[in-house]
Structure formats: C-alpha cells, structure tokens
Amino acid sequence: MTFWRWLWFLIKVGAVAAAALWIADRPGQVSFVWLGYRVETSIGVLLAALVVLLAITLLLHRLWRLVWRTPRDLARLNQERKRQQGYRALSQGMAAVAAGDAAEAHRQAKLANKLLKDPPLILLLAAQTAQLGGDENAARRYFTAMLEKPETSFLGLRGLLMQALKAGDKAEALALARRAYDERPSTPWAVTTLLDLQLEGGKWREARLLLQQAVKLKALPEAKAKRIRAVILAEQARVEPIASGLDAAREAVKLAPDLVPARARLAELLTQAGRTKEATKTIEQGWALMPHPLLAAAYTGIFPGEDALARYRRFLRLVQIAPRHRESLLAEGECAIAAELWSEARKQLDAAASIEGERPSTRLCRLMIRLEESHGGEAAAARRWLLAMAEADPDPAWLCGRCGTLTQTWQADCPHCRAFDSLAWQAPQRAVTATLIGPAAALSAPGHGDHERSEAGAKEAAGHGGPQPAILPPTPGARAAPLSAPVDAARRVN
C-alpha cells in the first residue's frame, strides 16, 4: 500500500514539474491596470501569485471554520465522553448485578441514569438492581415502564413474567406468556414457557398445538417432545370416553411404549370395547418391556368373572414373558394363592424373597402371611412374616419427583404441585410411608412389648385396611386424589 502511495505522489510531482517547464519554455508578458496602478509581469509570475493567493484563501477559510465550529465540536466531544462514561457505568452495573453486589449496582445505575439521561437499558439495570435488593414492587414498576418503549417492551414483559412465576401467580404468568408468544412467536423461551404453563394448567389441546411450534423452532429435543405428547395423550385417554380415548391411548403407546399408564389404559379401553385379544397382546408386549402391577391389574380386568384356577393358568402365559422378574413371581404367587395351589405359590414367593434379599417388601410379606394362614402353616412362620412386615421396605407408589406427593393413581400432573410428568413408580423413603402402612413402621424398637405392637400394626396393614393386591383392576378413568397422610409425610421429608 505504501508503494502505491509513493508512486502516486511522484506522479503528481512530475506533473507539476512538467507544467512548470512547459510554461518556462513559453514565456509571455501580462500587463493590466488596477486602482491606478499599471502592472506588467510574466505569465509564470502571475500564475505563481494566483497559486499563493489561493493558498492564503484556503488557509483563512479553514481558520474561520475552526473558530466557528470549535464550541459545537467541544460540546459534541463532551457529550460523547459522557456517553462513554454512562455506558461504562451501565456495563459495570450489569456486572455488579451478576455478582450480587446490590450497593455497587445501585450506585452504577444512578451514575448511568445521570450520564445517559434515561435510555431504555437503564430501566433494565434499575429493575434488576431493585430485584437484587429485594424490592419487587420497584422492579415491577421498572418492568412496566419498559413496556412503553418498543426497544425494551419484550424485556419488560419477560421480567414481569419471571416475577409472576416466582410469586406463584400462574394465572398472571399464563397471560404474560401468551402476550410474549403473540409478540414474538419465534422466540424459544417464550414458546417453552407458555408450553410449561399450559401443561401445568391441564390445557392439553393448546399444549399439543404449541408443542409442534417448539419442535419446529428446536426449542425442545425431539425425544422430549415425543414424551410430552405421549403423556398428554395418556392423560386425555384417562379422562375421555372410549371413542376418543382409545385413539389417544393407542397413539400414546406408539410414541412411548414404556409409558405403563398409557398401555394399561389402552388395555382397559380395548376390554370395554370387547377387543380382548388385542388387549391381551397390548399387555403382554408391555410386560416384555417392563413388568408392572398396573399391567397385571389390567390383565386381570380382561376377564373379571373368571374363576381363580383359570386366571392362574392365563397368568402363566404373561409371567413366562419375564419369568425371573420380581413382578412376575409376585403376580404368579398371588394367583396361585387364590387358586389354592399352595406349593406353586410358595415356590414363586420364595423366589421373590430371594430376589428382594434381607429387606422384603410389604407386598411380599402380605402374600406370605396369606399363604401361611390359608395353607394352615406354622403359627411361628406367620408371626415371623408379621414382624418382618413391620420392618419391611415400602411398596412402590406414584411419587412426585418435585414435591414428594404420593398418589395411588397415575395422572399427567402432580395432584399437589401440578408439575407435569413428575410422577414416577418408585419406592418412597420409609419416613414417607410410615403413615401410609400404619403404626407398624413407627414401632421398630426392640423389646417384647414393642414386638407385640409391631405385630398388631402388621396385622392391621395385612387386613382389609391395607393396600389391595396389585392384580385387582383399578377403577377406569378415575382421577385419584393424593393420600393425605403420605402427602404430609412427604412434605416433612422434602
């Protein structure tokens, strides 16, 4: 680049020198009278005088412009300096908010407001500073003021939405989320926030439509979107009549084959529609994926009026799909007890006990007590199982992963905290289930009197007041309320 600049300079110097030589080779005289004076000179001198005069004129013009524009330039420089200082204060204020320094953030916000004369970003800094200081009312005023400025209205909307979510005001949060989505439907966080609120509010049809937009924007992974859609369809199948519920349950099983409540509901609806072969196949396919008491209950419900021996023979086909699984052993053992096949029942329950180890489940203890009492076994053996039941591990239940609520029936939203798809089939902690299975779990201290109380509590849990066997069919389409005692216990633990 420097070479070409020097080349161009030499060209210009050469052109000037060539013009001077050309004029010097062609001398001439110039004569004129001006203000009573007669001037005679050569062409070269006249041209040189004109060049000097032009240079002086340009110099004077520049000096005049400098004098004329200096105050305005100084004002502009001062304004630019303040602007730079203001944005520096704004940046430092944002950094202070991120660092949790409320005092520094407040100081920088005041300085930025003084230097920048209330630009839109200062409102955001002021709102965040107010939130950092715990003044939610002031933050709300700033966020509301941001709505009036087009460049910050969306930020203000998000701030108000986050405040509503923090305060637990779902109605206001839903309205703000809808407004944010309407304003910018292509913003991922607006889509996912509105979707979460619709799911927690049970607005299934709206959520299904919005789920397509979330997948299109890649705001959700495709696998997670399929799971959400499957849970929504399972919930719709749970509460809707056979005609519409059957299609929803079928699609839910197709999207999430391991979603046991959807498969069990599909089998129930197929049974109600008289399609017992398809219902049987549906449960057997699910049993191969994950044996579950809900599937066993649905399998029982296919032929609710059959005798115990026929049911046992039918269950043999189901349990042979996963013969060594705990649920298969317990289901076959329970059916064998009902059919009075004592040796086969003992064989299966002993196998289940070997799987569970030293801490048997409440369900296994209950079945062993039934076996010992029905078969006329030894009183000491029944007593041992009664005492073991008092110390037994709790049976799995639908447990909310967010709030710890226990419920007997699966549903898409937690009945307590309304969290979507938070219920998982798992064994709760003993502290949670102590009130669920009666006083026996609380009476675990050694001693003769304590053993008597533990045995009494175990008998109470093993009787009619305890949980029903897993293979008994549940009420189709029922929306179960959470168990009050386990809920309170769960709150204490969580």
C-alpha positions in Angstrom: 0.0 0.0 0.0 2.9 2.4 0.8 4.5 1.8 -2.6 1.4 2.8 -4.5 1.0 5.9 -2.4 4.6 7.0 -3.1 4.1 6.2 -6.8 1.0 8.4 -6.9 2.9 11.2 -5.1 5.8 11.1 -7.6 3.3 11.2 -10.5 1.8 14.3 -9.1 5.2 16.0 -8.5 6.2 15.0 -12.0 3.0 16.5 -13.5 3.6 19.8 -11.6 7.3 19.9 -12.8 6.3 19.2 -16.3 3.7 22.0 -16.3 6.3 24.4 -14.9 8.8 23.5 -17.6 6.1 23.9 -20.2 5.3 27.4 -19.0 9.0 28.3 -18.7 9.6 27.3 -22.4 6.8 29.6 -23.4 7.4 33.0 -21.8 4.9 35.8 -22.2 4.1 39.2 -20.8 1.0 40.3 -19.0 0.0 44.0 -18.4 -3.0 45.3 -16.6 -4.1 48.5 -14.7 -5.8 48.2 -11.3 -6.6 51.0 -8.9 -4.5 53.4 -10.9 -1.5 51.1 -10.9 -0.1 49.6 -14.0 1.3 46.1 -13.5 3.5 44.3 -16.0 4.7 40.8 -15.3 5.3 37.4 -16.9 2.9 34.6 -17.2 4.9 32.4 -14.7 4.9 35.1 -12.0 1.2 35.7 -12.5 0.4 32.1 -12.1 2.6 31.8 -9.0 0.9 34.8 -7.5 -2.5 33.2 -8.1 -1.4 29.9 -6.5 -0.2 31.8 -3.4 -3.4 33.8 -3.3 -5.5 30.6 -3.5 -3.4 29.0 -0.7 -3.9 32.0 1.6 -7.7 32.0 0.8 -8.0 28.3 1.8 -6.0 28.9 4.9 -8.2 31.7 6.0 -11.3 29.7 5.3 -10.0 26.8 7.5 -9.2 29.2 10.3 -12.7 30.7 10.1 -14.3 27.2 10.2 -12.1 26.3 13.1 -13.2 29.3 15.1 -16.8 29.0 14.1 -17.2 25.2 14.9 -15.0 24.9 18.0 -17.8 25.4 20.6 -20.0 22.9 18.8 -17.2 20.4 18.5 -16.3 20.8 22.1 -19.9 20.2 23.1 -20.0 17.1 21.0 -16.8 15.8 22.5 -18.1 16.4 26.0 -21.4 14.6 25.1 -19.5 11.6 23.7 -17.3 11.4 26.8 -20.4 11.4 29.0 -22.0 8.7 26.8 -18.9 6.5 27.1 -18.8 7.0 30.8 -22.5 6.3 31.0 -22.3 3.0 29.1 -19.2 2.1 31.2 -21.3 2.6 34.3 -24.1 0.6 32.7 -21.8 -2.3 32.0 -20.3 -2.2 35.5 -23.8 -2.1 36.9 -24.8 -5.2 35.0 -21.6 -6.9 36.2 -22.5 -5.9 39.8 -25.9 -7.4 39.4 -24.4 -10.6 38.1 -22.0 -10.7 41.0 -24.8 -10.0 43.5 -23.4 -6.6 44.7 -26.6 -4.6 45.3 -24.9 -1.5 46.6 -22.5 -1.2 43.6 -25.3 -2.0 41.2 -27.4 0.8 42.7 -24.5 3.3 42.5 -23.7 2.5 38.9 -27.4 2.6 38.0 -27.7 6.2 39.4 -24.5 7.2 37.6 -25.7 5.7 34.3 -29.0 7.5 34.6 -27.3 10.8 35.3 -25.0 10.5 32.3 -27.3 8.8 29.8 -30.5 10.6 30.6 -32.7 7.6 31.0 -32.1 5.4 28.0 -34.1 2.1 27.7 -31.3 -0.1 29.1 -31.1 1.9 32.3 -34.6 0.7 33.1 -33.5 -2.9 32.8 -30.5 -2.2 35.1 -32.7 -0.4 37.6 -35.2 -3.3 37.6 -32.5 -5.9 38.2 -30.9 -3.8 40.9 -34.3 -3.5 42.6 -34.8 -7.2 42.4 -31.3 -7.8 43.8 -32.2 -5.6 46.7 -35.4 -7.4 47.3 -37.7 -4.6 46.2 -40.0 -6.5 43.9 -42.5 -3.6 43.8 -39.9 -1.2 42.4 -38.7 -3.8 40.0 -42.3 -4.3 38.8 -42.6 -0.5 38.2 -39.4 -0.5 36.1 -40.5 -3.6 34.1 -43.9 -1.9 33.5 -42.2 1.3 32.3 -40.1 -0.8 29.9 -43.4 -1.9 28.2 -43.9 1.6 27.0 -40.7 1.6 25.0 -40.6 -0.5 21.8 -37.0 -1.4 22.2 -37.4 -2.8 25.7 -41.1 -3.9 25.8 -40.2 -7.6 25.3 -37.5 -7.4 28.1 -40.1 -5.8 30.4 -42.6 -8.5 29.5 -40.1 -11.2 30.4 -39.3 -9.5 33.7 -42.9 -9.4 34.7 -43.4 -13.0 33.6 -40.4 -14.1 35.8 -41.9 -12.2 38.7 -45.2 -13.9 38.3 -43.6 -17.3 38.2 -41.6 -16.5 41.2 -44.6 -15.4 43.1 -46.6 -18.5 42.0 -49.3 -16.5 40.2 -49.9 -18.9 37.5 -52.9 -17.0 36.0 -50.9 -13.8 35.5 -47.9 -15.8 34.3 -50.0 -17.6 31.7 -51.5 -14.3 30.4 -48.0 -12.7 30.2 -46.6 -15.8 28.5 -49.4 -15.7 25.9 -48.6 -12.0 25.3 -44.9 -12.7 24.9 -45.7 -15.5 22.5 -48.0 -13.4 20.5 -45.4 -10.6 20.3 -42.5 -12.9 19.3 -43.7 -16.4 18.4 -40.3 -17.4 17.1 -38.5 -16.8 20.5 -37.7 -20.2 22.0 -38.1 -19.2 25.7 -41.5 -17.7 25.0 -42.7 -20.9 23.4 -41.3 -23.2 26.1 -42.5 -21.0 29.0 -46.0 -20.9 27.6 -45.9 -24.6 27.0 -44.8 -25.4 30.6 -47.7 -23.2 31.9 -50.2 -24.9 29.7 -49.0 -28.3 30.7 -49.2 -27.4 34.4 -52.7 -25.9 33.9 -54.0 -29.0 32.1 -54.7 -27.2 28.8 -53.9 -30.3 26.8 -55.2 -29.3 23.3 -53.4 -26.0 23.4 -50.2 -27.6 24.6 -50.3 -30.1 21.8 -50.5 -27.4 19.2 -47.7 -25.3 20.8 -45.6 -28.5 21.1 -45.4 -28.6 17.3 -44.1 -25.0 17.3 -41.5 -25.8 19.9 -40.2 -28.7 17.8 -40.1 -26.6 14.7 -38.0 -23.9 16.5 -35.8 -26.7 18.0 -36.6 -25.3 21.4 -37.2 -28.9 22.6 -35.3 -32.1 21.7 -37.4 -34.3 19.6 -37.3 -37.2 22.1 -38.5 -34.9 24.9 -41.3 -33.6 22.7 -42.4 -37.1 21.9 -42.5 -37.9 25.6 -44.6 -34.8 26.3 -47.0 -35.6 23.6 -47.3 -39.2 24.8 -48.1 -38.1 28.4 -50.7 -35.6 27.1 -52.4 -38.3 25.1 -52.3 -40.7 28.0 -54.0 -38.2 30.2 -56.6 -37.5 27.6 -57.2 -41.2 27.2 -57.6 -41.5 31.0 -60.4 -39.0 31.3 -62.1 -39.2 27.9 -64.7 -41.7 26.8 -63.9 -44.8 24.8 -64.4 -43.4 21.3 -61.8 -40.6 21.6 -59.8 -42.1 24.5 -58.9 -45.3 22.5 -57.2 -43.4 19.7 -55.4 -41.2 22.2 -54.1 -44.2 24.2 -53.1 -46.0 21.0 -51.0 -43.1 19.8 -49.5 -42.6 23.3 -48.3 -46.2 23.4 -46.9 -45.8 19.9 -44.9 -42.7 21.0 -43.8 -44.1 24.3 -44.0 -47.9 24.5 -42.6 -47.8 28.1 -45.3 -45.5 29.4 -47.1 -48.1 31.6 -50.2 -46.0 32.4 -50.9 -45.4 28.7 -50.6 -49.1 27.9 -52.7 -50.1 30.9 -55.4 -47.6 29.9 -55.3 -48.8 26.3 -55.9 -52.4 27.5 -58.8 -51.2 29.7 -60.4 -49.4 26.8 -59.9 -52.3 24.4 -61.5 -54.6 27.0 -64.5 -52.2 27.3 -64.8 -52.3 23.6 -64.9 -56.1 23.6 -61.5 -56.5 21.9 -60.0 -58.8 24.5 -57.4 -60.4 22.1 -55.9 -57.0 21.3 -56.0 -56.0 25.0 -54.1 -59.2 25.9 -51.5 -58.6 23.3 -51.1 -55.0 24.4 -50.4 -56.0 28.0 -48.1 -58.9 27.0 -46.0 -56.5 24.9 -45.7 -54.1 27.8 -44.8 -56.9 30.2 -41.9 -57.7 28.0 -40.7 -54.1 28.3 -41.3 -53.6 32.0 -43.5 -55.8 34.2 -45.7 -53.6 36.4 -48.6 -54.1 38.8 -50.8 -51.8 36.7 -50.4 -54.1 33.7 -51.2 -57.1 36.0 -54.4 -55.3 37.1 -55.4 -54.6 33.5 -54.6 -58.2 32.6 -57.0 -59.3 35.4 -59.7 -56.9 34.2 -59.8 -58.5 30.8 -61.9 -61.4 32.2 -63.1 -60.2 35.6 -65.5 -63.0 36.2 -63.3 -66.0 35.6 -62.5 -68.5 38.4 -59.2 -68.4 40.2 -57.8 -71.5 38.6 -58.5 -70.2 35.1 -56.9 -66.9 36.0 -53.8 -68.6 37.3 -53.5 -70.6 34.0 -53.9 -67.4 32.0 -51.4 -65.6 34.1 -48.8 -68.3 33.4 -48.6 -67.1 29.8 -48.0 -63.5 31.0 -45.3 -64.3 33.6 -43.4 -66.6 31.2 -42.5 -63.5 29.2 -40.3 -62.3 32.1 -40.2 -65.4 34.4 -37.5 -64.2 36.8 -38.7 -60.7 37.3 -40.0 -59.8 40.7 -43.4 -58.7 39.5 -43.9 -61.9 37.6 -43.1 -64.0 40.6 -45.4 -62.0 42.9 -48.2 -62.0 40.3 -48.0 -65.8 39.8 -47.7 -66.3 43.6 -50.8 -64.2 44.3 -52.8 -66.0 41.6 -51.6 -69.4 42.9 -52.8 -68.5 46.5 -56.2 -67.5 45.1 -56.4 -70.8 43.2 -55.2 -72.7 46.4 -52.1 -74.0 44.6 -50.0 -73.8 47.8 -46.8 -75.5 46.7 -46.6 -73.4 43.5 -47.4 -70.2 45.5 -44.6 -70.9 48.0 -42.2 -71.7 45.2 -42.8 -68.3 43.5 -42.9 -66.3 46.6 -39.7 -67.9 47.9 -38.1 -67.0 44.6 -39.3 -63.4 45.0 -37.9 -63.3 48.6 -34.5 -64.4 47.3 -34.5 -61.5 44.9 -35.6 -58.9 47.5 -33.0 -60.1 50.0 -33.0 -59.3 53.7 -35.4 -56.4 53.4 -38.6 -57.9 51.8 -41.3 -55.6 50.6 -44.6 -55.0 52.3 -46.4 -56.7 49.4 -44.3 -59.9 49.7 -44.9 -60.0 53.5 -48.6 -59.7 53.0 -48.7 -62.5 50.4 -46.6 -64.8 52.7 -48.9 -64.1 55.6 -51.9 -65.0 53.4 -50.1 -68.2 52.3 -49.2 -69.2 55.8 -52.7 -68.5 57.2 -54.6 -70.0 54.2 -52.5 -73.1 53.9 -52.6 -73.8 57.6 -48.9 -73.2 58.0 -47.0 -72.9 61.2 -48.1 -70.0 63.5 -44.4 -69.2 64.1 -43.8 -68.7 60.4 -46.9 -66.4 60.1 -45.7 -64.5 63.1 -42.2 -64.0 61.6 -43.7 -62.5 58.5 -45.9 -60.3 60.6 -42.9 -58.9 62.3 -41.0 -58.6 59.0 -43.9 -56.7 57.6 -43.5 -54.1 60.3 -39.9 -53.5 59.2 -40.5 -54.2 55.5 -39.5 -51.8 52.7 -42.4 -49.9 51.4 -44.1 -50.9 48.2 -43.5 -48.7 45.1 -46.1 -46.0 44.5 -46.6 -43.0 42.2 -44.2 -40.5 43.8 -43.8 -36.9 42.6 -40.2 -36.0 42.0 -40.8 -32.3 42.8 -42.9 -32.2 46.0 -42.8 -35.9 47.2 -46.6 -36.4 47.0 -47.8 -40.0 47.0 -50.8 -40.9 44.9 -52.4 -44.3 44.1 -53.3 -43.4 40.5 -51.1 -42.0 37.8 -52.0 -38.7 36.2 -50.2 -36.3 33.9 -49.9 -33.6 36.6 -49.0 -34.0 40.2 -52.2 -33.5 42.2 -50.4 -31.4 44.7 -47.8 -29.2 42.9 -49.2 -29.6 39.4 -45.8 -30.5 38.0 -46.1 -32.1 34.6 -44.9 -35.7 34.1 -43.4 -35.8 37.6 -45.0 -39.0 38.9 -42.6 -42.0 38.9 -43.3 -45.5 40.1 -40.7 -46.0 42.8 -40.4 -47.0 46.5 -40.7 -43.9 48.7 -38.5 -43.4 51.8 -39.5 -45.2 54.9 -40.1 -41.9 56.7 -42.6 -41.0 54.0 -44.5 -44.3 54.1 -44.6 -44.8 57.8 -48.1 -43.2 57.9 -49.1 -45.0 54.7 -48.7 -48.5 56.1 -50.0 -47.8 59.6 -48.3 -47.7 63.0 -46.2 -50.8 62.5 -43.4 -48.9 60.7 -43.0 -46.5 63.5 -42.8 -49.2 66.2 -39.4 -50.7 65.4 -37.6 -50.5 68.7 -36.6 -53.9 70.2 -38.3 -55.3 73.2 -41.2 -57.7 74.0 -43.9 -55.0 74.2 -42.7 -53.3 71.1 -42.8 -56.6 69.2 -46.4 -57.0 70.2 -47.3 -53.6 68.9 -45.4 -54.2 65.7 -47.3 -57.4 65.2 -50.6 -55.7 65.8 -49.7 -53.0 63.3 -48.7 -55.5 60.7 -51.9 -57.4 61.2 -53.8 -54.1 60.6 -51.9 -53.4 57.4 -52.4 -57.0 56.3 -56.1 -56.9 56.8 -58.8 -55.1 54.9 -57.5 -51.7 55.6 -54.2 -52.2 53.8 -53.4 -51.7 50.1 -55.2 -54.0 47.7 -53.4 -56.7 45.7 -51.8 -55.4 42.6 -53.7 -57.7 40.2 -57.1 -56.3 41.2 -58.4 -53.9 38.5 -58.5 -50.2 39.3 -61.5 -48.0 38.5 -61.1 -46.9 34.9 -60.8 -43.2 34.3 -60.8 -42.3 37.9 -58.8 -39.2 38.9 -57.4 -40.1 42.2 -56.8 -37.6 45.0 -53.4 -37.8 46.8 -53.3 -39.7 50.0 -53.4 -37.1 52.7 -51.1 -38.8 55.2 -48.4 -39.6 52.8 -48.5 -36.1 51.4 -47.9 -34.6 54.8 -45.1 -37.1 55.4 -43.6 -36.3 52.1 -43.6 -32.6 52.9 -41.7 -33.2 56.1 -39.1 -35.2 54.3 -38.7 -33.0 51.3 
